[in-house]
Amino acid sequence: MPYRRSLRIALGAALWAAGLVAAGTPLLSDRGAGGRGAGGSTAARLAGFLAREEARLRIAFAQPVYLEVGDDVEVGGAVAGEVEALLGEGGEPVPSIYGWTRWARLRLYDGRGAALRRGASARLVRVPQTAAWVVQTLFTRETIPRVAEEWNRTMLEHREEIFALLTPIVRDLILDVERHVEAELPGFLEAHRAEVSDLGDRLKQDFGPKRFADLFEEEVWPIARPLLRPIVEKVSREIWEKLPLWGLTWRLAYQKLPLTDNDHLDRAWVTFLEGQALPVILAHTDEILAAARQVTREALSRDHVSASLRGLFSRLLAEPRFHALCQAFLRELFLDNGRFHDVLLQRWRSPEVQRAVEAAAAHVEPMVRRMGDIVLGTREAGITREFARVLRSQILLKDLQRIAIDPGPEGAPPLEPGAVLEARVEWEHARR
């Protein structure tokens, strides 16, 4: 029985050895590892792994930073090690795997491959938790042209149809906003009368009425006079022809008599202005507006006028009270205004908008899906590398920081043993 047992053990060991040799022969050969084109044989890579020499390095920060044991260490853009320990004031390891510290010890997997030179430096690179970083990470130099191509193709194929659907909606929305501002603006100006008055006083100090008067008299009026004079003469003549001179004279004489009211002339004059003069002026509105546009265009074409107006607007834009008033205007009329929210909600729920959205979605939704495949990935190919970075950092809170080491200038002597690298902190810019 012992003999049979020994024989079975020997036979089993021989079979295992034969299987290992048969399986390992192609694995350790160039062909099994993909040949030289795949980066050399598995045996060579295994030998390199066994021959590598770990190295330790210390870094120091000017101010305490939050570090974790296991944070990646990059040299030349490739992961080459990790944070091995946090250090105390005297350089001794502290019994903590995370915390605030000014010193840390790094472990480099292979000190030969990560040769550091005098002048090397370190950075603690942190990934920002911002939407801007997410957008810049997802939309790279490679994906932006492909996304733009999808947009252009859909818009060119169905542009007229989409515009025909959306143009009435945008027009009605603009009219809604206009009516809302018209209704809310008087109350806003009344509530902020003091701020508006202070801003006006400030502008008068910097760009006073005399300067405006001089600018108008010297630059604008010489342009406006020959353009407006024919229109003014024509309007004046038509109004004069309609002027009830006898009726106004009779009313003036009548109200001078005793025991009569003193407003007969005023009422007759207002009636004449509203019923006769105003229609004449409105009939020439197009001519007046055309002349005003021409005056404005010619005045602004003069360097002196343009420079003066630019100076006025520059002072206005640089005025903190103007910025505060603009912020209050946006907040009170739009952002925090329930009536404006109701206007938008009512417009969105209208049957016209719902029909237009459903019709436009038939063309837009497939385009958005194709854009999503480009940026986020597909079921067949998996998620993109950029989307994986976003998920790890923004959702799983992984890879939020790393130590990046600059090996130092080429040709510099090797870094002295025991040297401490000075490190700084910076935020990562999205890798494009």
PEQUI-V922842 format. One record per residue. N is the residue number from 1. RES is the residue in three letters. PHI is phi in radians with two decimals (NA if undefined). D_CENTER is the distance of its C-alpha to the mean C-alpha in Angstrom with 1 decimal. Layout:
BEGIN
((N/RES/PHI/D_CENTER) (N/RES/PHI/D_CENTER))
END
This chain:
BEGIN
((1/MET/NA/82.7) (2/PRO/-1.11/81.2) (3/TYR/-1.13/81.8) (4/ARG/-1.11/79.9) (5/ARG/-1.13/77.0) (6/SER/-1.11/76.8) (7/LEU/-1.15/76.9) (8/ARG/-1.14/74.0) (9/ILE/-1.12/71.9) (10/ALA/-1.15/72.7) (11/LEU/-1.10/72.0) (12/GLY/-1.10/68.7) (13/ALA/-1.10/67.6) (14/ALA/-1.14/68.6) (15/LEU/-1.12/66.6) (16/TRP/-1.09/63.5) (17/ALA/-1.12/63.9) (18/ALA/-1.11/64.4) (19/GLY/-1.14/61.3) (20/LEU/-1.14/59.2) (21/VAL/-1.16/60.6) (22/ALA/-1.15/60.0) (23/ALA/-1.34/56.4) (24/GLY/-1.46/55.6) (25/THR/-1.06/57.2) (26/PRO/-1.23/54.5) (27/LEU/-1.19/51.7) (28/LEU/-1.57/52.9) (29/SER/-1.57/53.6) (30/ASP/-1.07/51.3) (31/ARG/-1.21/51.5) (32/GLY/-1.16/50.5) (33/ALA/-1.68/47.5) (34/GLY/1.64/46.3) (35/GLY/1.24/48.3) (36/ARG/-1.14/47.2) (37/GLY/-1.14/44.3) (38/ALA/-1.64/42.8) (39/GLY/1.81/43.0) (40/GLY/1.69/46.7) (41/SER/-1.35/48.9) (42/THR/-1.11/48.2) (43/ALA/-1.09/51.2) (44/ALA/-1.16/49.7) (45/ARG/-1.16/46.4) (46/LEU/-1.13/48.4) (47/ALA/-1.14/50.5) (48/GLY/-1.12/47.5) (49/PHE/-1.11/46.1) (50/LEU/-1.24/49.4) (51/ALA/-1.59/49.8) (52/ARG/-1.21/46.5) (53/GLU/-2.12/46.8) (54/GLU/-1.19/44.4) (55/ALA/-2.42/43.4) (56/ARG/-1.98/42.3) (57/LEU/-2.64/40.1) (58/ARG/-1.91/39.1) (59/ILE/-2.22/35.9) (60/ALA/-2.37/35.4) (61/PHE/-1.93/32.4) (62/ALA/-1.21/32.7) (63/GLN/-2.21/31.4) (64/PRO/-1.03/31.8) (65/VAL/-2.26/29.2) (66/TYR/-1.57/29.0) (67/LEU/-2.24/30.5) (68/GLU/-2.25/32.0) (69/VAL/-1.12/35.0) (70/GLY/1.82/34.0) (71/ASP/-1.01/30.5) (72/ASP/-1.14/30.2) (73/VAL/-2.11/31.2) (74/GLU/-1.90/30.1) (75/VAL/-2.22/32.0) (76/GLY/1.15/30.8) (77/GLY/1.57/27.9) (78/ALA/-1.99/30.5) (79/VAL/-1.14/31.5) (80/ALA/-2.27/34.8) (81/GLY/3.09/35.5) (82/GLU/-2.69/34.6) (83/VAL/-1.30/34.9) (84/GLU/-1.60/38.5) (85/ALA/-2.79/39.1) (86/LEU/-1.59/37.9) (87/LEU/-2.00/40.3) (88/GLY/-1.57/41.9) (89/GLU/-1.05/42.8) (90/GLY/-1.60/45.8) (91/GLY/1.53/44.1) (92/GLU/-1.52/45.6) (93/PRO/-1.09/43.6) (94/VAL/-1.78/42.7) (95/PRO/-1.39/43.3) (96/SER/-2.59/39.8) (97/ILE/-1.69/37.2) (98/TYR/-2.77/34.2) (99/GLY/2.67/33.7) (100/TRP/-1.61/32.8) (101/THR/-2.71/34.6) (102/ARG/-1.86/34.8) (103/TRP/-2.28/36.8) (104/ALA/-2.66/36.7) (105/ARG/-1.90/38.8) (106/LEU/-1.83/37.3) (107/ARG/-1.99/39.3) (108/LEU/-1.66/38.9) (109/TYR/-1.08/40.3) (110/ASP/-2.50/42.0) (111/GLY/-1.13/42.6) (112/ARG/-1.23/44.0) (113/GLY/-1.31/40.9) (114/ALA/-1.93/38.6) (115/ALA/-1.10/40.7) (116/LEU/-1.83/39.2) (117/ARG/-2.08/40.3) (118/ARG/-1.05/40.7) (119/GLY/1.74/37.5) (120/ALA/-1.14/35.5) (121/SER/-2.51/32.6) (122/ALA/-2.30/30.5) (123/ARG/-2.39/27.0) (124/LEU/-1.63/25.8) (125/VAL/-1.68/22.4) (126/ARG/-1.93/20.4) (127/VAL/-1.56/17.8) (128/PRO/-1.26/15.0) (129/GLN/-1.63/14.7) (130/THR/-2.29/10.9) (131/ALA/-1.19/8.7) (132/ALA/-1.08/6.6) (133/TRP/-1.13/10.2) (134/VAL/-1.06/11.2) (135/VAL/-1.11/9.0) (136/GLN/-1.16/10.0) (137/THR/-1.28/13.5) (138/LEU/-1.27/14.0) (139/PHE/-1.72/13.0) (140/THR/-1.66/15.4) (141/ARG/-1.09/17.2) (142/GLU/-1.45/19.8) (143/THR/-1.44/18.0) (144/ILE/-1.04/15.6) (145/PRO/-1.08/18.8) (146/ARG/-1.22/20.5) (147/VAL/-1.13/17.8) (148/ALA/-1.10/17.7) (149/GLU/-1.12/21.5) (150/GLU/-1.10/21.7) (151/TRP/-1.08/19.6) (152/ASN/-1.09/21.8) (153/ARG/-1.11/25.0) (154/THR/-1.17/24.5) (155/MET/-1.15/23.4) (156/LEU/-1.23/26.3) (157/GLU/-1.25/28.8) (158/HIS/-2.18/28.1) (159/ARG/-1.06/26.2) (160/GLU/-1.09/29.1) (161/GLU/-1.16/29.6) (162/ILE/-1.17/26.0) (163/PHE/-1.11/25.7) (164/ALA/-1.11/29.1) (165/LEU/-1.38/28.0) (166/LEU/-1.55/24.7) (167/THR/-1.03/25.8) (168/PRO/-1.07/28.2) (169/ILE/-1.18/25.7) (170/VAL/-1.11/23.1) (171/ARG/-1.08/26.0) (172/ASP/-1.13/27.4) (173/LEU/-1.15/24.1) (174/ILE/-1.09/23.8) (175/LEU/-1.13/27.4) (176/ASP/-1.07/26.9) (177/VAL/-1.13/24.2) (178/GLU/-1.09/26.6) (179/ARG/-1.14/29.5) (180/HIS/-1.12/27.6) (181/VAL/-1.12/26.6) (182/GLU/-1.07/30.1) (183/ALA/-1.38/31.6) (184/GLU/-1.61/29.5) (185/LEU/-1.09/29.2) (186/PRO/-1.00/32.8) (187/GLY/-1.14/32.6) (188/PHE/-1.13/29.4) (189/LEU/-1.12/31.1) (190/GLU/-1.19/34.2) (191/ALA/-1.21/32.5) (192/HIS/-2.00/30.7) (193/ARG/-1.06/33.7) (194/ALA/-1.13/34.1) (195/GLU/-1.13/30.5) (196/VAL/-1.12/30.7) (197/SER/-1.14/34.1) (198/ASP/-1.10/33.1) (199/LEU/-1.15/30.2) (200/GLY/-1.12/32.8) (201/ASP/-1.12/35.3) (202/ARG/-1.12/32.9) (203/LEU/-1.18/32.1) (204/LYS/-1.12/35.9) (205/GLN/-1.17/36.6) (206/ASP/-1.41/34.3) (207/PHE/-2.46/35.0) (208/GLY/-1.18/38.3) (209/PRO/-1.04/40.2) (210/LYS/-1.11/42.6) (211/ARG/-1.16/40.0) (212/PHE/-1.10/38.8) (213/ALA/-1.11/42.4) (214/ASP/-1.13/43.1) (215/LEU/-1.11/40.1) (216/PHE/-1.17/41.2) (217/GLU/-1.20/44.9) (218/GLU/-1.54/44.4) (219/GLU/-2.00/41.6) (220/VAL/-1.47/40.9) (221/TRP/-1.09/44.4) (222/PRO/-1.04/46.1) (223/ILE/-1.42/43.7) (224/ALA/-1.31/43.9) (225/ARG/-1.02/47.6) (226/PRO/-1.19/48.9) (227/LEU/-1.45/46.3) (228/LEU/-1.56/46.8) (229/ARG/-1.04/50.5) (230/PRO/-1.06/51.7) (231/ILE/-1.21/49.5) (232/VAL/-1.09/50.7) (233/GLU/-1.10/54.3) (234/LYS/-1.12/54.1) (235/VAL/-1.15/52.6) (236/SER/-1.08/55.1) (237/ARG/-1.12/58.0) (238/GLU/-1.17/57.1) (239/ILE/-1.18/56.6) (240/TRP/-1.10/59.9) (241/GLU/-1.13/61.7) (242/LYS/-1.63/60.6) (243/LEU/-1.20/61.3) (244/PRO/-1.40/64.2) (245/LEU/-1.07/66.0) (246/TRP/-1.12/69.3) (247/GLY/-1.14/67.6) (248/LEU/-1.18/65.6) (249/THR/-1.13/68.7) (250/TRP/-1.12/70.8) (251/ARG/-1.19/68.3) (252/LEU/-1.10/68.1) (253/ALA/-1.20/71.9) (254/TYR/-1.12/72.2) (255/GLN/-1.27/69.9) (256/LYS/-1.43/72.0) (257/LEU/-1.23/75.0) (258/PRO/-1.14/76.0) (259/LEU/1.11/74.8) (260/THR/-2.08/71.8) (261/ASP/-1.22/68.1) (262/ASN/-1.78/66.1) (263/ASP/-2.02/63.1) (264/HIS/-1.11/64.7) (265/LEU/-1.17/63.3) (266/ASP/-1.08/59.8) (267/ARG/-1.14/59.6) (268/ALA/-1.14/61.0) (269/TRP/-1.18/58.5) (270/VAL/-1.11/55.5) (271/THR/-1.08/56.9) (272/PHE/-1.13/57.3) (273/LEU/-1.09/53.7) (274/GLU/-1.29/52.2) (275/GLY/-1.58/54.6) (276/GLN/-2.08/55.4) (277/ALA/-1.28/53.2) (278/LEU/-1.07/49.7) (279/PRO/-1.04/50.3) (280/VAL/-1.14/51.4) (281/ILE/-1.12/48.2) (282/LEU/-1.13/46.0) (283/ALA/-1.16/48.0) (284/HIS/-1.88/46.8) (285/THR/-1.07/43.1) (286/ASP/-1.06/42.0) (287/GLU/-1.14/44.0) (288/ILE/-1.13/42.7) (289/LEU/-1.13/39.0) (290/ALA/-1.09/39.7) (291/ALA/-1.16/41.4) (292/ALA/-1.13/38.7) (293/ARG/-1.10/36.0) (294/GLN/-1.16/38.3) (295/VAL/-1.08/38.9) (296/THR/-1.07/35.2) (297/ARG/-1.08/34.5) (298/GLU/-1.23/37.5) (299/ALA/-1.18/36.7) (300/LEU/-1.23/33.2) (301/SER/-1.28/34.5) (302/ARG/-1.51/36.4) (303/ASP/-1.06/34.8) (304/HIS/-1.12/36.3) (305/VAL/-1.17/34.9) (306/SER/-1.05/31.4) (307/ALA/-1.11/31.4) (308/SER/-1.14/32.7) (309/LEU/-1.20/30.1) (310/ARG/-1.10/27.3) (311/GLY/-1.09/28.8) (312/LEU/-1.09/28.9) (313/PHE/-1.20/25.3) (314/SER/-1.10/24.2) (315/ARG/-1.12/26.4) (316/LEU/-1.13/25.0) (317/LEU/-1.21/21.3) (318/ALA/-1.50/22.4) (319/GLU/-1.41/24.4) (320/PRO/-1.03/23.2) (321/ARG/-1.15/25.2) (322/PHE/-1.18/23.4) (323/HIS/-1.10/20.0) (324/ALA/-1.10/21.8) (325/LEU/-1.16/23.3) (326/CYS/-1.11/20.1) (327/GLN/-1.11/18.7) (328/ALA/-1.11/22.0) (329/PHE/-1.07/22.0) (330/LEU/-1.13/18.8) (331/ARG/-1.19/19.9) (332/GLU/-1.38/23.6) (333/LEU/-1.60/23.3) (334/PHE/-2.23/20.5) (335/LEU/-1.12/18.9) (336/ASP/-1.84/22.2) (337/ASN/-1.75/24.5) (338/GLY/-1.12/26.5) (339/ARG/-1.16/27.9) (340/PHE/-1.17/24.6) (341/HIS/-1.07/23.8) (342/ASP/-1.14/27.3) (343/VAL/-1.08/26.7) (344/LEU/-1.12/23.7) (345/LEU/-1.12/25.6) (346/GLN/-1.12/28.7) (347/ARG/-1.14/27.0) (348/TRP/-1.16/25.4) (349/ARG/-1.48/28.9) (350/SER/-1.18/30.7) (351/PRO/-1.04/32.7) (352/GLU/-1.11/31.3) (353/VAL/-1.19/27.7) (354/GLN/-1.10/29.0) (355/ARG/-1.15/31.0) (356/ALA/-1.16/28.3) (357/VAL/-1.13/25.8) (358/GLU/-1.11/28.7) (359/ALA/-1.21/29.5) (360/ALA/-1.22/26.1) (361/ALA/-1.10/25.5) (362/ALA/-1.05/28.5) (363/HIS/-1.75/26.6) (364/VAL/-1.38/23.0) (365/GLU/-1.05/23.8) (366/PRO/-1.04/25.5) (367/MET/-1.11/22.6) (368/VAL/-1.12/20.1) (369/ARG/-1.11/22.8) (370/ARG/-1.14/23.1) (371/MET/-1.10/19.4) (372/GLY/-1.09/19.7) (373/ASP/-1.09/22.7) (374/ILE/-1.20/21.0) (375/VAL/-1.49/18.1) (376/LEU/-1.73/20.0) (377/GLY/2.05/23.6) (378/THR/-2.21/26.9) (379/ARG/-1.14/29.9) (380/GLU/-1.26/32.1) (381/ALA/-1.63/30.1) (382/GLY/1.50/28.3) (383/ILE/-1.29/24.7) (384/THR/-1.28/22.8) (385/ARG/-1.06/22.8) (386/GLU/-1.17/19.0) (387/PHE/-1.17/19.1) (388/ALA/-1.11/22.1) (389/ARG/-1.11/20.3) (390/VAL/-1.12/17.6) (391/LEU/-1.09/20.5) (392/ARG/-1.14/22.5) (393/SER/-1.45/20.1) (394/GLN/-1.62/18.2) (395/ILE/-1.82/21.1) (396/LEU/-1.51/24.3) (397/LEU/1.01/23.2) (398/LYS/-1.90/24.8) (399/ASP/0.94/24.3) (400/LEU/-1.40/22.1) (401/GLN/-2.73/23.7) (402/ARG/-2.75/26.2) (403/ILE/-1.68/28.4) (404/ALA/-1.92/27.9) (405/ILE/-1.92/30.9) (406/ASP/-1.57/31.3) (407/PRO/-1.09/35.0) (408/GLY/1.91/35.7) (409/PRO/-1.16/36.7) (410/GLU/-1.08/38.9) (411/GLY/1.51/42.6) (412/ALA/-1.30/42.4) (413/PRO/-1.14/45.1) (414/PRO/-1.05/44.4) (415/LEU/-1.16/42.9) (416/GLU/-1.16/45.8) (417/PRO/-1.05/46.7) (418/GLY/1.44/45.5) (419/ALA/-1.17/42.8) (420/VAL/-1.92/39.9) (421/LEU/-1.46/36.4) (422/GLU/-1.34/34.2) (423/ALA/-2.16/30.8) (424/ARG/-2.27/27.5) (425/VAL/-1.99/24.3) (426/GLU/-2.60/20.8) (427/TRP/-1.61/17.6) (428/GLU/-1.32/17.0) (429/HIS/-1.59/14.5) (430/ALA/-0.97/13.9) (431/ARG/-1.35/17.0) (432/ARG/-1.70/16.3))
END
